[in-house]
Amino acid sequence: MLRSLNRWWVVNLTCSAHRFATASEQGLEWSLKRNCSVTPAQLGWLYASMCVVSLGVAGFFWSQGATLVLPFAVLELIVVAAAFLAYARHATDGERICLRDGRLVVEQEMAGRTKRCEFAREWVQVAPREGGDQMIELRCGGQSVKVGRFLRPELRPVLAREIRQALRGA
C-alpha cells in the first residue's frame, strides 16, 4: 500500500512540474493537437443530413417546375463537400514529442503524412525561433525541426522551457 502510494506521489509530483507533458515509466511525452470541435466522422454525418435535406427540398421544387433549383443544390453540395474534406484532412493534425531512453523523438502529422525526427538527448538545443511565427526549434547537428504550431504563441516559451528542463533531467 505504501509503495503504491509513494509511486502515485512521485508520478503526481512529476506531472505537476510539467504543464504540457505526461509522465510515464518510459519517459515524458508532449502531445499537441489541433483544437477541433467536430471529428471527421461527425462531419460526415452532418454532410449526409445536409444532402438529404437539400436534395429533398430541391427535388420538391424541381417537381413543381423550378428546374434550376436542383442543379444549383447539387453544385452547392459539391462546394460544401470540398470545404468539409479540407477541414477533415487537417482535423487530426498534431505533434508528439517523446523523451525516452536518452532520445528525443518528434513526430509531426500534417494532412495524414507523418514526419519523424530523432535526436540524442544530450546534444539537443531548444531555441524559440526569432521572427513572426515564434515557433520552437529543436536542433541537433545538422537536423532541426520546428514544433509548437498547435499552441498559442504566448504558451510556446513555456513549452520550450519545459523541454529544456526535461532534457537536462531537472
Chimera marker file (.cmm) of the C-alpha trace (Angstrom):
<marker_set name="trace">
<marker id="1" x="0.000" y="0.000" z="0.000" r="1" g="1" b="0" radius="0.5"/>
<marker id="2" x="2.712" y="2.458" z="0.995" r="1" g="1" b="0" radius="0.5"/>
<marker id="3" x="4.801" y="1.594" z="-2.075" r="1" g="1" b="0" radius="0.5"/>
<marker id="4" x="1.893" y="2.236" z="-4.459" r="1" g="1" b="0" radius="0.5"/>
<marker id="5" x="1.118" y="5.472" z="-2.605" r="1" g="1" b="0" radius="0.5"/>
<marker id="6" x="4.758" y="6.558" z="-2.979" r="1" g="1" b="0" radius="0.5"/>
<marker id="7" x="4.687" y="5.750" z="-6.697" r="1" g="1" b="0" radius="0.5"/>
<marker id="8" x="1.484" y="7.799" z="-7.064" r="1" g="1" b="0" radius="0.5"/>
<marker id="9" x="3.115" y="10.710" z="-5.204" r="1" g="1" b="0" radius="0.5"/>
<marker id="10" x="6.216" y="10.637" z="-7.442" r="1" g="1" b="0" radius="0.5"/>
<marker id="11" x="4.163" y="10.470" z="-10.658" r="1" g="1" b="0" radius="0.5"/>
<marker id="12" x="1.812" y="13.177" z="-9.387" r="1" g="1" b="0" radius="0.5"/>
<marker id="13" x="4.732" y="15.385" z="-8.381" r="1" g="1" b="0" radius="0.5"/>
<marker id="14" x="6.376" y="14.834" z="-11.778" r="1" g="1" b="0" radius="0.5"/>
<marker id="15" x="3.174" y="15.693" z="-13.637" r="1" g="1" b="0" radius="0.5"/>
<marker id="16" x="2.685" y="18.885" z="-11.661" r="1" g="1" b="0" radius="0.5"/>
<marker id="17" x="6.197" y="20.005" z="-12.656" r="1" g="1" b="0" radius="0.5"/>
<marker id="18" x="5.187" y="19.810" z="-16.336" r="1" g="1" b="0" radius="0.5"/>
<marker id="19" x="2.317" y="21.791" z="-17.737" r="1" g="1" b="0" radius="0.5"/>
<marker id="20" x="2.092" y="20.068" z="-21.113" r="1" g="1" b="0" radius="0.5"/>
<marker id="21" x="3.887" y="16.730" z="-20.619" r="1" g="1" b="0" radius="0.5"/>
<marker id="22" x="2.539" y="13.475" z="-19.332" r="1" g="1" b="0" radius="0.5"/>
<marker id="23" x="4.938" y="11.303" z="-17.379" r="1" g="1" b="0" radius="0.5"/>
<marker id="24" x="5.063" y="7.539" z="-17.513" r="1" g="1" b="0" radius="0.5"/>
<marker id="25" x="7.577" y="4.884" z="-16.529" r="1" g="1" b="0" radius="0.5"/>
<marker id="26" x="9.035" y="5.035" z="-20.061" r="1" g="1" b="0" radius="0.5"/>
<marker id="27" x="9.626" y="8.806" z="-20.002" r="1" g="1" b="0" radius="0.5"/>
<marker id="28" x="7.929" y="12.074" z="-20.843" r="1" g="1" b="0" radius="0.5"/>
<marker id="29" x="5.554" y="12.758" z="-23.701" r="1" g="1" b="0" radius="0.5"/>
<marker id="30" x="4.145" y="16.008" z="-25.043" r="1" g="1" b="0" radius="0.5"/>
<marker id="31" x="1.069" y="15.610" z="-27.232" r="1" g="1" b="0" radius="0.5"/>
<marker id="32" x="-0.022" y="18.778" z="-29.026" r="1" g="1" b="0" radius="0.5"/>
<marker id="33" x="-3.113" y="18.587" z="-31.209" r="1" g="1" b="0" radius="0.5"/>
<marker id="34" x="-5.212" y="20.907" z="-33.298" r="1" g="1" b="0" radius="0.5"/>
<marker id="35" x="-8.272" y="22.194" z="-31.449" r="1" g="1" b="0" radius="0.5"/>
<marker id="36" x="-11.175" y="20.810" z="-33.493" r="1" g="1" b="0" radius="0.5"/>
<marker id="37" x="-14.713" y="20.763" z="-32.160" r="1" g="1" b="0" radius="0.5"/>
<marker id="38" x="-16.045" y="18.326" z="-34.791" r="1" g="1" b="0" radius="0.5"/>
<marker id="39" x="-14.487" y="14.977" z="-35.683" r="1" g="1" b="0" radius="0.5"/>
<marker id="40" x="-14.323" y="13.847" z="-39.314" r="1" g="1" b="0" radius="0.5"/>
<marker id="41" x="-16.967" y="11.170" z="-38.601" r="1" g="1" b="0" radius="0.5"/>
<marker id="42" x="-19.354" y="13.742" z="-37.139" r="1" g="1" b="0" radius="0.5"/>
<marker id="43" x="-18.695" y="15.954" z="-40.141" r="1" g="1" b="0" radius="0.5"/>
<marker id="44" x="-19.604" y="13.061" z="-42.457" r="1" g="1" b="0" radius="0.5"/>
<marker id="45" x="-22.930" y="12.587" z="-40.702" r="1" g="1" b="0" radius="0.5"/>
<marker id="46" x="-23.610" y="16.320" z="-40.846" r="1" g="1" b="0" radius="0.5"/>
<marker id="47" x="-22.878" y="16.356" z="-44.576" r="1" g="1" b="0" radius="0.5"/>
<marker id="48" x="-25.117" y="13.334" z="-45.206" r="1" g="1" b="0" radius="0.5"/>
<marker id="49" x="-28.002" y="15.009" z="-43.382" r="1" g="1" b="0" radius="0.5"/>
<marker id="50" x="-27.394" y="18.238" z="-45.331" r="1" g="1" b="0" radius="0.5"/>
<marker id="51" x="-27.560" y="16.264" z="-48.574" r="1" g="1" b="0" radius="0.5"/>
<marker id="52" x="-30.850" y="14.618" z="-47.642" r="1" g="1" b="0" radius="0.5"/>
<marker id="53" x="-32.497" y="17.903" z="-46.657" r="1" g="1" b="0" radius="0.5"/>
<marker id="54" x="-31.097" y="19.982" z="-49.523" r="1" g="1" b="0" radius="0.5"/>
<marker id="55" x="-31.823" y="17.417" z="-52.213" r="1" g="1" b="0" radius="0.5"/>
<marker id="56" x="-35.283" y="16.798" z="-50.733" r="1" g="1" b="0" radius="0.5"/>
<marker id="57" x="-36.168" y="20.497" z="-50.922" r="1" g="1" b="0" radius="0.5"/>
<marker id="58" x="-34.593" y="20.837" z="-54.384" r="1" g="1" b="0" radius="0.5"/>
<marker id="59" x="-36.439" y="17.737" z="-55.609" r="1" g="1" b="0" radius="0.5"/>
<marker id="60" x="-39.740" y="19.138" z="-54.378" r="1" g="1" b="0" radius="0.5"/>
<marker id="61" x="-39.226" y="22.439" z="-56.225" r="1" g="1" b="0" radius="0.5"/>
<marker id="62" x="-37.978" y="20.596" z="-59.312" r="1" g="1" b="0" radius="0.5"/>
<marker id="63" x="-41.223" y="18.579" z="-59.331" r="1" g="1" b="0" radius="0.5"/>
<marker id="64" x="-43.159" y="21.875" z="-59.108" r="1" g="1" b="0" radius="0.5"/>
<marker id="65" x="-41.467" y="23.162" z="-62.267" r="1" g="1" b="0" radius="0.5"/>
<marker id="66" x="-38.473" y="25.107" z="-60.915" r="1" g="1" b="0" radius="0.5"/>
<marker id="67" x="-35.910" y="23.082" z="-62.869" r="1" g="1" b="0" radius="0.5"/>
<marker id="68" x="-32.836" y="25.168" z="-61.990" r="1" g="1" b="0" radius="0.5"/>
<marker id="69" x="-33.113" y="24.587" z="-58.238" r="1" g="1" b="0" radius="0.5"/>
<marker id="70" x="-31.790" y="21.007" z="-58.374" r="1" g="1" b="0" radius="0.5"/>
<marker id="71" x="-28.570" y="21.751" z="-60.342" r="1" g="1" b="0" radius="0.5"/>
<marker id="72" x="-27.733" y="24.663" z="-58.030" r="1" g="1" b="0" radius="0.5"/>
<marker id="73" x="-28.391" y="22.497" z="-54.962" r="1" g="1" b="0" radius="0.5"/>
<marker id="74" x="-26.029" y="19.833" z="-56.336" r="1" g="1" b="0" radius="0.5"/>
<marker id="75" x="-23.390" y="22.490" z="-57.082" r="1" g="1" b="0" radius="0.5"/>
<marker id="76" x="-23.773" y="23.861" z="-53.543" r="1" g="1" b="0" radius="0.5"/>
<marker id="77" x="-23.321" y="20.381" z="-52.048" r="1" g="1" b="0" radius="0.5"/>
<marker id="78" x="-20.177" y="19.803" z="-54.132" r="1" g="1" b="0" radius="0.5"/>
<marker id="79" x="-18.639" y="23.057" z="-52.856" r="1" g="1" b="0" radius="0.5"/>
<marker id="80" x="-19.579" y="22.237" z="-49.254" r="1" g="1" b="0" radius="0.5"/>
<marker id="81" x="-18.093" y="18.729" z="-49.679" r="1" g="1" b="0" radius="0.5"/>
<marker id="82" x="-14.793" y="20.261" z="-50.855" r="1" g="1" b="0" radius="0.5"/>
<marker id="83" x="-14.702" y="22.552" z="-47.801" r="1" g="1" b="0" radius="0.5"/>
<marker id="84" x="-15.531" y="19.685" z="-45.426" r="1" g="1" b="0" radius="0.5"/>
<marker id="85" x="-12.818" y="17.495" z="-46.986" r="1" g="1" b="0" radius="0.5"/>
<marker id="86" x="-10.237" y="20.240" z="-46.492" r="1" g="1" b="0" radius="0.5"/>
<marker id="87" x="-11.304" y="20.541" z="-42.847" r="1" g="1" b="0" radius="0.5"/>
<marker id="88" x="-11.361" y="16.771" z="-42.233" r="1" g="1" b="0" radius="0.5"/>
<marker id="89" x="-7.922" y="16.346" z="-43.788" r="1" g="1" b="0" radius="0.5"/>
<marker id="90" x="-6.364" y="18.565" z="-41.115" r="1" g="1" b="0" radius="0.5"/>
<marker id="91" x="-8.649" y="17.721" z="-38.170" r="1" g="1" b="0" radius="0.5"/>
<marker id="92" x="-6.275" y="15.083" z="-36.789" r="1" g="1" b="0" radius="0.5"/>
<marker id="93" x="-3.047" y="17.061" z="-37.241" r="1" g="1" b="0" radius="0.5"/>
<marker id="94" x="-0.742" y="17.073" z="-34.252" r="1" g="1" b="0" radius="0.5"/>
<marker id="95" x="2.748" y="16.887" z="-32.805" r="1" g="1" b="0" radius="0.5"/>
<marker id="96" x="4.085" y="14.281" z="-30.411" r="1" g="1" b="0" radius="0.5"/>
<marker id="97" x="7.377" y="14.789" z="-28.610" r="1" g="1" b="0" radius="0.5"/>
<marker id="98" x="8.742" y="11.845" z="-26.588" r="1" g="1" b="0" radius="0.5"/>
<marker id="99" x="11.771" y="11.753" z="-24.319" r="1" g="1" b="0" radius="0.5"/>
<marker id="100" x="12.715" y="8.105" z="-23.749" r="1" g="1" b="0" radius="0.5"/>
<marker id="101" x="15.897" y="6.094" z="-23.399" r="1" g="1" b="0" radius="0.5"/>
<marker id="102" x="18.193" y="9.057" z="-23.998" r="1" g="1" b="0" radius="0.5"/>
<marker id="103" x="16.412" y="10.001" z="-27.254" r="1" g="1" b="0" radius="0.5"/>
<marker id="104" x="14.116" y="12.869" z="-28.100" r="1" g="1" b="0" radius="0.5"/>
<marker id="105" x="11.661" y="11.742" z="-30.777" r="1" g="1" b="0" radius="0.5"/>
<marker id="106" x="9.459" y="14.278" z="-32.589" r="1" g="1" b="0" radius="0.5"/>
<marker id="107" x="6.546" y="13.040" z="-34.717" r="1" g="1" b="0" radius="0.5"/>
<marker id="108" x="4.504" y="15.563" z="-36.672" r="1" g="1" b="0" radius="0.5"/>
<marker id="109" x="1.330" y="14.600" z="-38.508" r="1" g="1" b="0" radius="0.5"/>
<marker id="110" x="0.071" y="17.034" z="-41.132" r="1" g="1" b="0" radius="0.5"/>
<marker id="111" x="-2.745" y="16.104" z="-43.529" r="1" g="1" b="0" radius="0.5"/>
<marker id="112" x="-2.220" y="12.389" z="-42.983" r="1" g="1" b="0" radius="0.5"/>
<marker id="113" x="1.562" y="12.477" z="-43.501" r="1" g="1" b="0" radius="0.5"/>
<marker id="114" x="3.860" y="11.757" z="-40.581" r="1" g="1" b="0" radius="0.5"/>
<marker id="115" x="7.327" y="13.236" z="-40.260" r="1" g="1" b="0" radius="0.5"/>
<marker id="116" x="9.633" y="11.737" z="-37.632" r="1" g="1" b="0" radius="0.5"/>
<marker id="117" x="12.906" y="13.149" z="-36.279" r="1" g="1" b="0" radius="0.5"/>
<marker id="118" x="15.110" y="11.562" z="-33.640" r="1" g="1" b="0" radius="0.5"/>
<marker id="119" x="17.747" y="13.386" z="-31.607" r="1" g="1" b="0" radius="0.5"/>
<marker id="120" x="20.332" y="12.362" z="-28.998" r="1" g="1" b="0" radius="0.5"/>
<marker id="121" x="19.159" y="13.864" z="-25.698" r="1" g="1" b="0" radius="0.5"/>
<marker id="122" x="22.498" y="15.344" z="-24.648" r="1" g="1" b="0" radius="0.5"/>
<marker id="123" x="23.037" y="17.240" z="-27.928" r="1" g="1" b="0" radius="0.5"/>
<marker id="124" x="19.615" y="18.820" z="-28.445" r="1" g="1" b="0" radius="0.5"/>
<marker id="125" x="19.355" y="22.603" z="-28.443" r="1" g="1" b="0" radius="0.5"/>
<marker id="126" x="15.965" y="24.185" z="-27.791" r="1" g="1" b="0" radius="0.5"/>
<marker id="127" x="15.557" y="27.657" z="-29.235" r="1" g="1" b="0" radius="0.5"/>
<marker id="128" x="12.450" y="29.742" z="-29.687" r="1" g="1" b="0" radius="0.5"/>
<marker id="129" x="12.560" y="30.952" z="-33.295" r="1" g="1" b="0" radius="0.5"/>
<marker id="130" x="13.035" y="34.644" z="-33.878" r="1" g="1" b="0" radius="0.5"/>
<marker id="131" x="10.542" y="36.381" z="-36.103" r="1" g="1" b="0" radius="0.5"/>
<marker id="132" x="6.822" y="36.386" z="-36.695" r="1" g="1" b="0" radius="0.5"/>
<marker id="133" x="5.944" y="32.730" z="-36.193" r="1" g="1" b="0" radius="0.5"/>
<marker id="134" x="7.903" y="32.292" z="-32.915" r="1" g="1" b="0" radius="0.5"/>
<marker id="135" x="8.000" y="28.525" z="-33.322" r="1" g="1" b="0" radius="0.5"/>
<marker id="136" x="10.236" y="26.432" z="-31.088" r="1" g="1" b="0" radius="0.5"/>
<marker id="137" x="13.198" y="24.980" z="-32.943" r="1" g="1" b="0" radius="0.5"/>
<marker id="138" x="14.815" y="21.722" z="-31.794" r="1" g="1" b="0" radius="0.5"/>
<marker id="139" x="18.321" y="21.299" z="-33.253" r="1" g="1" b="0" radius="0.5"/>
<marker id="140" x="20.905" y="18.572" z="-33.129" r="1" g="1" b="0" radius="0.5"/>
<marker id="141" x="23.830" y="18.512" z="-35.521" r="1" g="1" b="0" radius="0.5"/>
<marker id="142" x="22.568" y="19.459" z="-38.962" r="1" g="1" b="0" radius="0.5"/>
<marker id="143" x="18.998" y="18.396" z="-38.266" r="1" g="1" b="0" radius="0.5"/>
<marker id="144" x="16.293" y="20.734" z="-36.957" r="1" g="1" b="0" radius="0.5"/>
<marker id="145" x="12.538" y="20.681" z="-36.550" r="1" g="1" b="0" radius="0.5"/>
<marker id="146" x="10.029" y="23.388" z="-35.594" r="1" g="1" b="0" radius="0.5"/>
<marker id="147" x="7.382" y="22.496" z="-33.009" r="1" g="1" b="0" radius="0.5"/>
<marker id="148" x="4.599" y="24.283" z="-31.162" r="1" g="1" b="0" radius="0.5"/>
<marker id="149" x="2.334" y="25.226" z="-34.049" r="1" g="1" b="0" radius="0.5"/>
<marker id="150" x="-0.713" y="23.957" z="-32.137" r="1" g="1" b="0" radius="0.5"/>
<marker id="151" x="-0.033" y="26.135" z="-29.081" r="1" g="1" b="0" radius="0.5"/>
<marker id="152" x="-0.964" y="29.741" z="-28.603" r="1" g="1" b="0" radius="0.5"/>
<marker id="153" x="2.105" y="31.957" z="-29.190" r="1" g="1" b="0" radius="0.5"/>
<marker id="154" x="2.244" y="33.088" z="-25.556" r="1" g="1" b="0" radius="0.5"/>
<marker id="155" x="2.493" y="29.451" z="-24.365" r="1" g="1" b="0" radius="0.5"/>
<marker id="156" x="5.381" y="28.466" z="-26.650" r="1" g="1" b="0" radius="0.5"/>
<marker id="157" x="8.114" y="29.835" z="-24.337" r="1" g="1" b="0" radius="0.5"/>
<marker id="158" x="6.596" y="27.765" z="-21.505" r="1" g="1" b="0" radius="0.5"/>
<marker id="159" x="6.807" y="24.624" z="-23.646" r="1" g="1" b="0" radius="0.5"/>
<marker id="160" x="10.391" y="25.465" z="-24.680" r="1" g="1" b="0" radius="0.5"/>
<marker id="161" x="11.403" y="25.897" z="-21.038" r="1" g="1" b="0" radius="0.5"/>
<marker id="162" x="9.685" y="22.633" z="-20.108" r="1" g="1" b="0" radius="0.5"/>
<marker id="163" x="11.504" y="20.700" z="-22.852" r="1" g="1" b="0" radius="0.5"/>
<marker id="164" x="14.844" y="22.265" z="-21.818" r="1" g="1" b="0" radius="0.5"/>
<marker id="165" x="14.292" y="21.225" z="-18.191" r="1" g="1" b="0" radius="0.5"/>
<marker id="166" x="13.362" y="17.694" z="-19.215" r="1" g="1" b="0" radius="0.5"/>
<marker id="167" x="16.441" y="17.383" z="-21.424" r="1" g="1" b="0" radius="0.5"/>
<marker id="168" x="18.655" y="18.476" z="-18.525" r="1" g="1" b="0" radius="0.5"/>
<marker id="169" x="16.949" y="15.929" z="-16.292" r="1" g="1" b="0" radius="0.5"/>
<marker id="170" x="15.637" y="18.573" z="-13.894" r="1" g="1" b="0" radius="0.5"/>
<link id1="1" id2="2" r="1" g="1" b="0" radius="0.2"/>
<link id1="2" id2="3" r="1" g="1" b="0" radius="0.2"/>
<link id1="3" id2="4" r="1" g="1" b="0" radius="0.2"/>
<link id1="4" id2="5" r="1" g="1" b="0" radius="0.2"/>
<link id1="5" id2="6" r="1" g="1" b="0" radius="0.2"/>
<link id1="6" id2="7" r="1" g="1" b="0" radius="0.2"/>
<link id1="7" id2="8" r="1" g="1" b="0" radius="0.2"/>
<link id1="8" id2="9" r="1" g="1" b="0" radius="0.2"/>
<link id1="9" id2="10" r="1" g="1" b="0" radius="0.2"/>
<link id1="10" id2="11" r="1" g="1" b="0" radius="0.2"/>
<link id1="11" id2="12" r="1" g="1" b="0" radius="0.2"/>
<link id1="12" id2="13" r="1" g="1" b="0" radius="0.2"/>
<link id1="13" id2="14" r="1" g="1" b="0" radius="0.2"/>
<link id1="14" id2="15" r="1" g="1" b="0" radius="0.2"/>
<link id1="15" id2="16" r="1" g="1" b="0" radius="0.2"/>
<link id1="16" id2="17" r="1" g="1" b="0" radius="0.2"/>
<link id1="17" id2="18" r="1" g="1" b="0" radius="0.2"/>
<link id1="18" id2="19" r="1" g="1" b="0" radius="0.2"/>
<link id1="19" id2="20" r="1" g="1" b="0" radius="0.2"/>
<link id1="20" id2="21" r="1" g="1" b="0" radius="0.2"/>
<link id1="21" id2="22" r="1" g="1" b="0" radius="0.2"/>
<link id1="22" id2="23" r="1" g="1" b="0" radius="0.2"/>
<link id1="23" id2="24" r="1" g="1" b="0" radius="0.2"/>
<link id1="24" id2="25" r="1" g="1" b="0" radius="0.2"/>
<link id1="25" id2="26" r="1" g="1" b="0" radius="0.2"/>
<link id1="26" id2="27" r="1" g="1" b="0" radius="0.2"/>
<link id1="27" id2="28" r="1" g="1" b="0" radius="0.2"/>
<link id1="28" id2="29" r="1" g="1" b="0" radius="0.2"/>
<link id1="29" id2="30" r="1" g="1" b="0" radius="0.2"/>
<link id1="30" id2="31" r="1" g="1" b="0" radius="0.2"/>
<link id1="31" id2="32" r="1" g="1" b="0" radius="0.2"/>
<link id1="32" id2="33" r="1" g="1" b="0" radius="0.2"/>
<link id1="33" id2="34" r="1" g="1" b="0" radius="0.2"/>
<link id1="34" id2="35" r="1" g="1" b="0" radius="0.2"/>
<link id1="35" id2="36" r="1" g="1" b="0" radius="0.2"/>
<link id1="36" id2="37" r="1" g="1" b="0" radius="0.2"/>
<link id1="37" id2="38" r="1" g="1" b="0" radius="0.2"/>
<link id1="38" id2="39" r="1" g="1" b="0" radius="0.2"/>
<link id1="39" id2="40" r="1" g="1" b="0" radius="0.2"/>
<link id1="40" id2="41" r="1" g="1" b="0" radius="0.2"/>
<link id1="41" id2="42" r="1" g="1" b="0" radius="0.2"/>
<link id1="42" id2="43" r="1" g="1" b="0" radius="0.2"/>
<link id1="43" id2="44" r="1" g="1" b="0" radius="0.2"/>
<link id1="44" id2="45" r="1" g="1" b="0" radius="0.2"/>
<link id1="45" id2="46" r="1" g="1" b="0" radius="0.2"/>
<link id1="46" id2="47" r="1" g="1" b="0" radius="0.2"/>
<link id1="47" id2="48" r="1" g="1" b="0" radius="0.2"/>
<link id1="48" id2="49" r="1" g="1" b="0" radius="0.2"/>
<link id1="49" id2="50" r="1" g="1" b="0" radius="0.2"/>
<link id1="50" id2="51" r="1" g="1" b="0" radius="0.2"/>
<link id1="51" id2="52" r="1" g="1" b="0" radius="0.2"/>
<link id1="52" id2="53" r="1" g="1" b="0" radius="0.2"/>
<link id1="53" id2="54" r="1" g="1" b="0" radius="0.2"/>
<link id1="54" id2="55" r="1" g="1" b="0" radius="0.2"/>
<link id1="55" id2="56" r="1" g="1" b="0" radius="0.2"/>
<link id1="56" id2="57" r="1" g="1" b="0" radius="0.2"/>
<link id1="57" id2="58" r="1" g="1" b="0" radius="0.2"/>
<link id1="58" id2="59" r="1" g="1" b="0" radius="0.2"/>
<link id1="59" id2="60" r="1" g="1" b="0" radius="0.2"/>
<link id1="60" id2="61" r="1" g="1" b="0" radius="0.2"/>
<link id1="61" id2="62" r="1" g="1" b="0" radius="0.2"/>
<link id1="62" id2="63" r="1" g="1" b="0" radius="0.2"/>
<link id1="63" id2="64" r="1" g="1" b="0" radius="0.2"/>
<link id1="64" id2="65" r="1" g="1" b="0" radius="0.2"/>
<link id1="65" id2="66" r="1" g="1" b="0" radius="0.2"/>
<link id1="66" id2="67" r="1" g="1" b="0" radius="0.2"/>
<link id1="67" id2="68" r="1" g="1" b="0" radius="0.2"/>
<link id1="68" id2="69" r="1" g="1" b="0" radius="0.2"/>
<link id1="69" id2="70" r="1" g="1" b="0" radius="0.2"/>
<link id1="70" id2="71" r="1" g="1" b="0" radius="0.2"/>
<link id1="71" id2="72" r="1" g="1" b="0" radius="0.2"/>
<link id1="72" id2="73" r="1" g="1" b="0" radius="0.2"/>
<link id1="73" id2="74" r="1" g="1" b="0" radius="0.2"/>
<link id1="74" id2="75" r="1" g="1" b="0" radius="0.2"/>
<link id1="75" id2="76" r="1" g="1" b="0" radius="0.2"/>
<link id1="76" id2="77" r="1" g="1" b="0" radius="0.2"/>
<link id1="77" id2="78" r="1" g="1" b="0" radius="0.2"/>
<link id1="78" id2="79" r="1" g="1" b="0" radius="0.2"/>
<link id1="79" id2="80" r="1" g="1" b="0" radius="0.2"/>
<link id1="80" id2="81" r="1" g="1" b="0" radius="0.2"/>
<link id1="81" id2="82" r="1" g="1" b="0" radius="0.2"/>
<link id1="82" id2="83" r="1" g="1" b="0" radius="0.2"/>
<link id1="83" id2="84" r="1" g="1" b="0" radius="0.2"/>
<link id1="84" id2="85" r="1" g="1" b="0" radius="0.2"/>
<link id1="85" id2="86" r="1" g="1" b="0" radius="0.2"/>
<link id1="86" id2="87" r="1" g="1" b="0" radius="0.2"/>
<link id1="87" id2="88" r="1" g="1" b="0" radius="0.2"/>
<link id1="88" id2="89" r="1" g="1" b="0" radius="0.2"/>
<link id1="89" id2="90" r="1" g="1" b="0" radius="0.2"/>
<link id1="90" id2="91" r="1" g="1" b="0" radius="0.2"/>
<link id1="91" id2="92" r="1" g="1" b="0" radius="0.2"/>
<link id1="92" id2="93" r="1" g="1" b="0" radius="0.2"/>
<link id1="93" id2="94" r="1" g="1" b="0" radius="0.2"/>
<link id1="94" id2="95" r="1" g="1" b="0" radius="0.2"/>
<link id1="95" id2="96" r="1" g="1" b="0" radius="0.2"/>
<link id1="96" id2="97" r="1" g="1" b="0" radius="0.2"/>
<link id1="97" id2="98" r="1" g="1" b="0" radius="0.2"/>
<link id1="98" id2="99" r="1" g="1" b="0" radius="0.2"/>
<link id1="99" id2="100" r="1" g="1" b="0" radius="0.2"/>
<link id1="100" id2="101" r="1" g="1" b="0" radius="0.2"/>
<link id1="101" id2="102" r="1" g="1" b="0" radius="0.2"/>
<link id1="102" id2="103" r="1" g="1" b="0" radius="0.2"/>
<link id1="103" id2="104" r="1" g="1" b="0" radius="0.2"/>
<link id1="104" id2="105" r="1" g="1" b="0" radius="0.2"/>
<link id1="105" id2="106" r="1" g="1" b="0" radius="0.2"/>
<link id1="106" id2="107" r="1" g="1" b="0" radius="0.2"/>
<link id1="107" id2="108" r="1" g="1" b="0" radius="0.2"/>
<link id1="108" id2="109" r="1" g="1" b="0" radius="0.2"/>
<link id1="109" id2="110" r="1" g="1" b="0" radius="0.2"/>
<link id1="110" id2="111" r="1" g="1" b="0" radius="0.2"/>
<link id1="111" id2="112" r="1" g="1" b="0" radius="0.2"/>
<link id1="112" id2="113" r="1" g="1" b="0" radius="0.2"/>
<link id1="113" id2="114" r="1" g="1" b="0" radius="0.2"/>
<link id1="114" id2="115" r="1" g="1" b="0" radius="0.2"/>
<link id1="115" id2="116" r="1" g="1" b="0" radius="0.2"/>
<link id1="116" id2="117" r="1" g="1" b="0" radius="0.2"/>
<link id1="117" id2="118" r="1" g="1" b="0" radius="0.2"/>
<link id1="118" id2="119" r="1" g="1" b="0" radius="0.2"/>
<link id1="119" id2="120" r="1" g="1" b="0" radius="0.2"/>
<link id1="120" id2="121" r="1" g="1" b="0" radius="0.2"/>
<link id1="121" id2="122" r="1" g="1" b="0" radius="0.2"/>
<link id1="122" id2="123" r="1" g="1" b="0" radius="0.2"/>
<link id1="123" id2="124" r="1" g="1" b="0" radius="0.2"/>
<link id1="124" id2="125" r="1" g="1" b="0" radius="0.2"/>
<link id1="125" id2="126" r="1" g="1" b="0" radius="0.2"/>
<link id1="126" id2="127" r="1" g="1" b="0" radius="0.2"/>
<link id1="127" id2="128" r="1" g="1" b="0" radius="0.2"/>
<link id1="128" id2="129" r="1" g="1" b="0" radius="0.2"/>
<link id1="129" id2="130" r="1" g="1" b="0" radius="0.2"/>
<link id1="130" id2="131" r="1" g="1" b="0" radius="0.2"/>
<link id1="131" id2="132" r="1" g="1" b="0" radius="0.2"/>
<link id1="132" id2="133" r="1" g="1" b="0" radius="0.2"/>
<link id1="133" id2="134" r="1" g="1" b="0" radius="0.2"/>
<link id1="134" id2="135" r="1" g="1" b="0" radius="0.2"/>
<link id1="135" id2="136" r="1" g="1" b="0" radius="0.2"/>
<link id1="136" id2="137" r="1" g="1" b="0" radius="0.2"/>
<link id1="137" id2="138" r="1" g="1" b="0" radius="0.2"/>
<link id1="138" id2="139" r="1" g="1" b="0" radius="0.2"/>
<link id1="139" id2="140" r="1" g="1" b="0" radius="0.2"/>
<link id1="140" id2="141" r="1" g="1" b="0" radius="0.2"/>
<link id1="141" id2="142" r="1" g="1" b="0" radius="0.2"/>
<link id1="142" id2="143" r="1" g="1" b="0" radius="0.2"/>
<link id1="143" id2="144" r="1" g="1" b="0" radius="0.2"/>
<link id1="144" id2="145" r="1" g="1" b="0" radius="0.2"/>
<link id1="145" id2="146" r="1" g="1" b="0" radius="0.2"/>
<link id1="146" id2="147" r="1" g="1" b="0" radius="0.2"/>
<link id1="147" id2="148" r="1" g="1" b="0" radius="0.2"/>
<link id1="148" id2="149" r="1" g="1" b="0" radius="0.2"/>
<link id1="149" id2="150" r="1" g="1" b="0" radius="0.2"/>
<link id1="150" id2="151" r="1" g="1" b="0" radius="0.2"/>
<link id1="151" id2="152" r="1" g="1" b="0" radius="0.2"/>
<link id1="152" id2="153" r="1" g="1" b="0" radius="0.2"/>
<link id1="153" id2="154" r="1" g="1" b="0" radius="0.2"/>
<link id1="154" id2="155" r="1" g="1" b="0" radius="0.2"/>
<link id1="155" id2="156" r="1" g="1" b="0" radius="0.2"/>
<link id1="156" id2="157" r="1" g="1" b="0" radius="0.2"/>
<link id1="157" id2="158" r="1" g="1" b="0" radius="0.2"/>
<link id1="158" id2="159" r="1" g="1" b="0" radius="0.2"/>
<link id1="159" id2="160" r="1" g="1" b="0" radius="0.2"/>
<link id1="160" id2="161" r="1" g="1" b="0" radius="0.2"/>
<link id1="161" id2="162" r="1" g="1" b="0" radius="0.2"/>
<link id1="162" id2="163" r="1" g="1" b="0" radius="0.2"/>
<link id1="163" id2="164" r="1" g="1" b="0" radius="0.2"/>
<link id1="164" id2="165" r="1" g="1" b="0" radius="0.2"/>
<link id1="165" id2="166" r="1" g="1" b="0" radius="0.2"/>
<link id1="166" id2="167" r="1" g="1" b="0" radius="0.2"/>
<link id1="167" id2="168" r="1" g="1" b="0" radius="0.2"/>
<link id1="168" id2="169" r="1" g="1" b="0" radius="0.2"/>
<link id1="169" id2="170" r="1" g="1" b="0" radius="0.2"/>
</marker_set>
